Amino acid sequence: MNTIEYKGKQYPTRTFKVSSPEFGGEQTYTIGTDSLFEAFGDDYENHGTEANEVDNKIYFYVEDIEIYYKAKRIVEECLDIPMELIEEIFE
């Protein structure tokens, strides 16, 4: 599992290479937790802020408990768009 820092606190993240017909093939996405998104408040919309920069690295947010699920389960059950897991990427 990877992490990302926001305001001095570490939040778990996961990065997956996936395949999806909706996106035209293979893509790589990083997901974060709802608690990270909530920590941004409204600041994630303000260009140039720390919240905005961190938010731009995350493609999907999942419930905090879901970040600990097996990679295949997250990709197939927890994301808004149907995808197939190719591999998890560890940084």
DAJO-V95939 format. One line per field, one symbol per residue. psi: psi as a letter, one per 30 degrees, with the letter a starting at -180 (. if undefined). A space follows every 50 residues. Layout:
BEGIN
psi=???
END
This chain:
BEGIN
psi=kllkkkhgkkkklkkkklkkefghbklkkklaleeeeeffbffffjkfle eeeeeffkelklkeeffflkeeeeeffflfkklkkelkkk.
END
